[in-house]
Amino acid sequence: LVLMNLPQEDTYYYDTYWKPIEEKVLPWTRDAFVRFYLEAKQGSVPKKGLYYEFKKFRASCGMNAVQLLQDMQRHAEVFSWIDWRQFPLEKDQNLKAQIEYRLLRLQRMYSGPSQRCWTQFGLQCMLRYQNEELTAAQIIEVLRLVETLIFRRWFCNRKPNALESFFASLDHKIVTLNEPKAGSDYVSKLKWLLCAPDAQLPLDDQLEKTFLNRNFNYIKGPQKVMRNFMLACFEEEHAHGAKSEQVNIFERLSAFSLEHIMPQSLTDQWKAALGPDAEKIHGYWLHRIANLTLIDPSFNSKYSNRPFKEKCKMEHGYAHSALYSSRAIAQHENWGEAELQQRNDELYQMALKIRPYPTLDNKAES
């Protein structure tokens, strides 16, 4: 569609413009790239077939073929920074590594590129970095806030569809925001929008209610990826607390599976360990976050419904796990209501620490 009105016998336009786009955008993400490109240009999510939407944009964008190819090439460049996680910041390897790590985390939240509701906003931010409107440090802070928003909303079981349209228009809202208390800085304005009364970001008390009430077992499809990502965040915090080198949990997230510490089927040994209220405790805590952890799937069947102490001390058990969160579980002598409540409280405090509600800049508020 873009090249059809250019001389077909001349490969200059293909070699100069289109081929570099194909080299920068992975084959399985090209549909996603065109979709995000249209979102970036139009500020809304394409609602009809992608080709139809692009054809309509092509006719009304006011760019000739070369200008359109150049513009798509510029977007493909920054899209590749996100897709390949190769940020162009060779002069500061520390900041470069931080940005690429943040991008890795955001990618691991979802099972495929088409489900990454934040990418369009990320693309806009990368374009602003390319134009020297944002610094690398600001990019890190933006990515951290994006992760906080997605994490808190998912944890509180908010509808994911609302985020897609929110992110599609977020950059425009930031740059056009005219609120003295929000300040003039891009990141400060983003925080202000996230903390507004009608904002998308759940408050701490809403997060606490979810820790007590949400059933995390009956989660299907791509949402399972988010559940494991959440547990990986807690694992990372456990490793930080141990002040030791950790397993690269986000790079290898798909290699771990979900484990119920208190098993889904109670044996006589488990009933005896839980006491007279065993059925009540089991019914309430079984699928709560406090009773879930990550393990190597090759050992999943070996855990089964064994007694707690066996799960801890057996070969490849919690006490011998590569994951610090599992080792923390093994420090308990028993696994009952008191231990579940304690772990629930610990994980809630971790969530507040690693995904804090944004603090507005004092200068912006004054």
C-alpha positions as CSV (number, residue, x, y, z in Angstrom):
1,L,0.0,0.0,0.0
2,V,2.8,2.4,0.8
3,L,5.1,1.5,-2.1
4,M,2.5,0.9,-4.8
5,N,2.8,4.4,-6.4
6,L,6.6,4.4,-6.4
7,P,8.7,3.1,-9.3
8,Q,8.5,-0.7,-9.0
9,E,11.7,-1.4,-11.0
10,D,13.7,0.7,-8.6
11,T,14.5,-1.0,-5.3
12,Y,15.8,2.2,-3.7
13,Y,12.7,2.9,-1.6
14,Y,12.4,-0.7,-0.4
15,D,16.1,-1.0,0.4
16,T,16.3,2.5,2.0
17,Y,13.1,2.6,4.0
18,W,11.1,-0.6,4.2
19,K,13.8,-3.1,4.6
20,P,15.3,-1.3,7.7
21,I,11.8,-1.3,9.2
22,E,11.5,-5.1,8.7
23,E,15.0,-5.5,10.2
24,K,14.1,-3.5,13.4
25,V,10.7,-5.1,14.0
26,L,10.5,-8.8,14.8
27,P,8.4,-10.8,12.3
28,W,5.9,-11.8,15.0
29,T,5.4,-8.3,16.2
30,R,4.9,-6.4,12.9
31,D,1.1,-6.4,13.2
32,A,1.6,-5.0,16.7
33,F,4.0,-2.4,15.4
34,V,1.6,-1.1,12.8
35,R,-1.2,-1.1,15.4
36,F,0.9,0.9,17.8
37,Y,2.0,3.2,15.1
38,L,-1.6,4.0,14.3
39,E,-2.4,4.6,17.9
40,A,0.6,6.9,18.2
41,K,-0.5,8.9,15.2
42,Q,-4.2,9.0,15.9
43,G,-4.3,8.9,19.7
44,S,-6.9,6.1,19.8
45,V,-7.0,2.3,19.5
46,P,-7.8,1.0,16.0
47,K,-11.3,-0.5,16.1
48,K,-11.6,-2.2,12.7
49,G,-9.4,-4.4,10.7
50,L,-5.7,-3.2,10.8
51,Y,-5.3,-3.0,7.0
52,Y,-8.5,-1.0,6.7
53,E,-7.5,1.4,9.4
54,F,-4.0,1.9,7.9
55,K,-5.4,2.5,4.5
56,K,-7.7,5.2,5.9
57,F,-4.8,6.8,7.7
58,R,-2.6,6.6,4.5
59,A,-5.3,8.6,2.6
60,S,-5.7,11.3,5.2
61,C,-2.3,11.7,6.9
62,G,-1.0,14.4,4.5
63,M,2.3,12.7,4.0
64,N,3.6,11.5,0.6
65,A,5.0,7.9,0.4
66,V,8.6,8.9,1.3
67,Q,7.5,11.0,4.2
68,L,5.3,8.2,5.5
69,L,8.2,5.7,5.2
70,Q,10.5,8.0,7.0
71,D,8.0,8.5,9.8
72,M,7.4,4.8,10.1
73,Q,11.1,4.2,10.1
74,R,11.5,6.6,13.0
75,H,8.8,4.8,15.0
76,A,10.3,1.4,14.1
77,E,13.6,2.6,15.6
78,V,12.1,3.4,19.0
79,F,9.7,0.4,18.8
80,S,12.8,-1.8,18.5
81,W,14.2,-0.3,21.7
82,I,11.2,-1.7,23.5
83,D,10.9,-4.9,21.5
84,W,14.6,-5.9,21.6
85,R,15.3,-4.2,24.9
86,Q,18.3,-2.5,23.4
87,F,18.3,1.1,24.6
88,P,20.8,3.4,22.8
89,L,22.7,4.7,25.8
90,E,26.2,3.5,25.4
91,K,27.7,6.4,27.4
92,D,26.0,5.3,30.7
93,Q,25.8,1.6,31.0
94,N,24.2,1.8,34.4
95,L,21.2,3.8,33.2
96,K,21.1,1.6,30.1
97,A,20.9,-1.6,32.1
98,Q,18.2,-0.1,34.4
99,I,16.0,0.8,31.4
100,E,16.4,-2.5,29.7
101,Y,15.6,-4.3,33.0
102,R,12.4,-2.2,33.4
103,L,11.5,-3.1,29.8
104,L,12.1,-6.8,30.5
105,R,9.8,-6.7,33.6
106,L,7.0,-5.0,31.6
107,Q,7.4,-7.6,28.8
108,R,7.1,-10.4,31.2
109,M,3.8,-9.2,32.5
110,Y,2.1,-10.4,29.3
111,S,2.2,-13.5,27.2
112,G,2.4,-11.7,23.8
113,P,3.2,-8.3,22.2
114,S,-0.4,-7.7,21.2
115,Q,-1.5,-7.8,24.9
116,R,1.0,-5.1,26.1
117,C,-1.5,-2.3,26.7
118,W,1.4,0.1,27.7
119,T,3.5,-0.2,24.5
120,Q,1.8,2.7,22.7
121,F,2.5,5.1,25.6
122,G,6.0,3.6,25.9
123,L,6.5,4.3,22.2
124,Q,5.5,8.0,22.7
125,C,8.0,8.3,25.6
126,M,10.8,6.8,23.6
127,L,10.0,9.2,20.8
128,R,10.3,12.1,23.3
129,Y,13.7,10.7,24.4
130,Q,14.8,10.5,20.8
131,N,13.8,14.2,20.4
132,E,15.7,15.0,23.7
133,E,12.5,15.9,25.4
134,L,12.9,13.3,28.1
135,T,16.1,12.1,29.9
136,A,17.1,8.5,30.5
137,A,16.4,9.0,34.2
138,Q,12.9,10.2,33.4
139,I,12.3,7.1,31.2
140,I,13.2,4.9,34.1
141,E,10.7,6.7,36.4
142,V,8.0,6.5,33.7
143,L,8.5,2.8,33.2
144,R,8.4,2.2,37.0
145,L,5.1,4.1,37.3
146,V,3.6,2.2,34.4
147,E,4.5,-1.1,36.1
148,T,3.0,0.2,39.3
149,L,-0.3,1.1,37.6
150,I,-0.6,-2.3,35.8
151,F,0.5,-4.3,38.9
152,R,-2.0,-2.6,41.3
153,R,-4.9,-2.7,38.8
154,W,-4.4,-6.3,38.0
155,F,-4.0,-7.3,41.6
156,C,-7.2,-5.5,42.5
157,N,-9.0,-7.3,39.6
158,R,-9.8,-4.1,37.7
159,K,-10.9,-4.6,34.1
160,P,-7.8,-4.6,31.8
161,N,-9.6,-3.2,28.8
162,A,-9.8,0.3,30.4
163,L,-6.0,0.5,30.4
164,E,-5.7,0.3,26.7
165,S,-7.6,3.4,25.9
166,F,-6.1,5.1,29.0
167,F,-2.5,4.6,27.7
168,A,-3.5,5.5,24.1
169,S,-4.3,9.0,25.2
170,L,-2.0,9.4,28.2
171,D,0.9,11.2,26.5
172,H,-1.5,13.8,25.0
173,K,-3.1,14.3,28.5
174,I,0.3,14.8,30.1
175,V,1.6,17.4,27.6
176,T,-1.7,19.3,27.5
177,L,-2.3,19.2,31.3
178,N,-2.7,22.8,32.6
179,E,-2.7,22.3,36.4
180,P,-0.3,24.5,38.4
181,K,-0.2,22.0,41.2
182,A,0.9,19.3,38.8
183,G,4.1,21.1,38.0
184,S,5.7,21.4,34.5
185,D,7.8,18.2,34.5
186,Y,6.6,15.2,32.4
187,V,7.0,12.7,35.3
188,S,5.3,15.0,37.8
189,K,2.3,15.5,35.5
190,L,2.1,11.7,35.0
191,K,2.1,11.2,38.8
192,W,-0.6,13.9,39.1
193,L,-2.8,12.1,36.5
194,L,-2.3,8.8,38.2
195,C,-3.3,10.3,41.6
196,A,-6.3,12.3,40.4
197,P,-9.7,11.5,42.1
198,D,-11.0,9.7,39.1
199,A,-7.6,8.0,38.4
200,Q,-7.0,4.4,37.3
201,L,-4.6,3.7,40.2
202,P,-6.0,1.7,43.2
203,L,-5.2,3.1,46.7
204,D,-3.4,1.3,49.4
205,D,-6.6,0.3,51.3
206,Q,-8.0,-1.2,48.1
207,L,-4.8,-3.2,47.7
208,E,-5.1,-4.5,51.3
209,K,-8.7,-5.7,50.7
210,T,-7.5,-7.7,47.7
211,F,-4.8,-9.4,49.8
212,L,-7.5,-10.6,52.1
213,N,-10.2,-11.5,49.7
214,R,-9.1,-12.4,46.1
215,N,-9.0,-16.0,44.9
216,F,-5.9,-16.3,42.7
217,N,-6.5,-19.8,41.4
218,Y,-9.4,-19.3,39.0
219,I,-7.4,-17.1,36.6
220,K,-7.3,-18.2,33.0
221,G,-5.2,-17.6,29.9
222,P,-2.8,-14.6,29.8
223,Q,-3.8,-13.6,33.3
224,K,-1.8,-16.6,34.7
225,V,1.3,-14.8,33.4
226,M,0.5,-11.8,35.5
227,R,-0.1,-14.0,38.6
228,N,3.4,-15.5,38.2
229,F,4.9,-12.1,37.5
230,M,3.4,-10.9,40.8
231,L,5.0,-13.8,42.7
232,A,8.3,-13.1,40.9
233,C,8.2,-9.5,42.3
234,F,7.9,-10.9,45.8
235,E,10.8,-13.3,45.1
236,E,13.0,-10.5,44.0
237,E,12.2,-8.6,47.2
238,H,13.0,-11.7,49.2
239,A,16.4,-11.9,47.4
240,H,17.1,-8.2,48.1
241,G,16.3,-8.9,51.8
242,A,18.8,-11.7,51.8
243,K,21.4,-9.4,50.2
244,S,22.5,-12.2,47.9
245,E,22.6,-12.8,44.2
246,Q,19.3,-14.1,43.0
247,V,18.0,-16.3,40.2
248,N,17.2,-14.1,37.2
249,I,13.5,-14.7,37.9
250,F,12.0,-12.4,35.2
251,E,14.3,-13.7,32.4
252,R,13.2,-17.2,33.3
253,L,9.7,-16.6,34.5
254,S,8.1,-19.1,32.1
255,A,10.3,-21.8,33.6
256,F,8.4,-21.7,36.9
257,S,4.9,-22.9,37.8
258,L,2.4,-22.3,40.6
259,E,2.5,-24.3,43.8
260,H,-0.1,-24.4,46.6
261,I,1.8,-24.7,49.9
262,M,-1.3,-26.1,51.7
263,P,-2.5,-28.6,49.1
264,Q,-5.8,-28.5,47.2
265,S,-6.8,-31.8,48.7
266,L,-6.3,-32.2,52.4
267,T,-4.9,-35.5,53.7
268,D,-5.5,-36.8,57.2
269,Q,-2.0,-35.5,58.1
270,W,-2.8,-32.0,56.9
271,K,-6.2,-32.1,58.7
272,A,-4.4,-33.0,61.9
273,A,-1.8,-30.3,61.5
274,L,-4.5,-27.6,60.8
275,G,-6.6,-28.7,63.8
276,P,-10.3,-28.7,64.4
277,D,-10.9,-25.8,62.0
278,A,-9.0,-27.5,59.2
279,E,-11.9,-27.3,56.6
280,K,-12.6,-23.7,57.4
281,I,-8.9,-22.7,57.2
282,H,-8.5,-24.6,54.0
283,G,-11.6,-23.1,52.4
284,Y,-10.5,-19.6,53.2
285,W,-6.8,-19.6,52.6
286,L,-6.3,-22.2,49.8
287,H,-6.2,-19.9,46.9
288,R,-5.2,-16.7,48.7
289,I,-1.8,-15.2,47.7
290,A,-0.3,-16.2,51.1
291,N,-0.6,-19.9,50.2
292,L,0.9,-19.6,46.7
293,T,4.5,-19.7,45.6
294,L,6.6,-20.5,42.5
295,I,8.5,-23.8,41.9
296,D,10.4,-25.6,39.2
297,P,7.5,-27.4,37.3
298,S,9.6,-30.6,37.0
299,F,9.2,-31.1,40.7
300,N,5.6,-30.1,40.9
301,S,4.2,-33.7,41.2
302,K,6.8,-34.5,43.9
303,Y,5.3,-31.9,46.2
304,S,1.7,-33.0,45.6
305,N,-0.2,-33.1,49.0
306,R,2.8,-34.1,51.2
307,P,2.9,-32.8,54.8
308,F,4.4,-29.4,55.2
309,K,7.7,-30.6,56.8
310,E,8.3,-33.1,53.9
311,K,7.7,-30.3,51.4
312,C,10.4,-28.3,53.1
313,K,13.0,-30.9,53.7
314,M,12.7,-33.3,50.7
315,E,15.1,-33.1,47.8
316,H,14.4,-29.9,45.8
317,G,12.0,-28.9,48.6
318,Y,11.4,-25.4,49.8
319,A,14.5,-25.4,52.1
320,H,16.7,-26.3,49.1
321,S,15.0,-24.1,46.5
322,A,16.9,-21.6,44.3
323,L,14.1,-19.2,45.2
324,Y,14.5,-17.1,48.4
325,S,10.7,-16.8,48.8
326,S,10.5,-20.6,49.1
327,R,13.4,-20.7,51.6
328,A,11.5,-18.2,53.7
329,I,8.5,-20.5,53.7
330,A,10.7,-23.4,54.9
331,Q,11.7,-21.3,58.0
332,H,8.3,-22.1,59.6
333,E,7.8,-25.2,61.6
334,N,4.2,-25.6,60.6
335,W,1.8,-24.2,58.0
336,G,-1.5,-23.1,59.5
337,E,-3.7,-20.1,59.9
338,A,-1.1,-18.1,61.9
339,E,1.6,-18.6,59.3
340,L,-0.7,-17.8,56.4
341,Q,-1.8,-14.6,58.1
342,Q,1.8,-13.7,58.8
343,R,2.9,-14.3,55.2
344,N,-0.2,-12.4,53.9
345,D,0.9,-9.4,56.0
346,E,4.5,-9.7,54.9
347,L,3.6,-9.8,51.2
348,Y,1.2,-6.8,51.6
349,Q,4.0,-4.8,53.1
350,M,6.3,-5.9,50.3
351,A,3.7,-4.8,47.7
352,L,3.6,-1.3,49.3
353,K,7.4,-1.2,49.2
354,I,8.0,-2.3,45.7
355,R,4.8,-0.7,44.2
356,P,4.3,2.4,46.3
357,Y,1.5,4.8,45.7
358,P,3.2,7.8,43.9
359,T,4.3,10.7,46.0
360,L,3.6,14.1,44.4
361,D,6.5,16.5,44.3
362,N,6.2,19.1,47.1
363,K,7.2,21.9,44.7
364,A,4.3,20.9,42.4
365,E,1.9,20.9,45.3
366,S,2.9,24.3,46.7
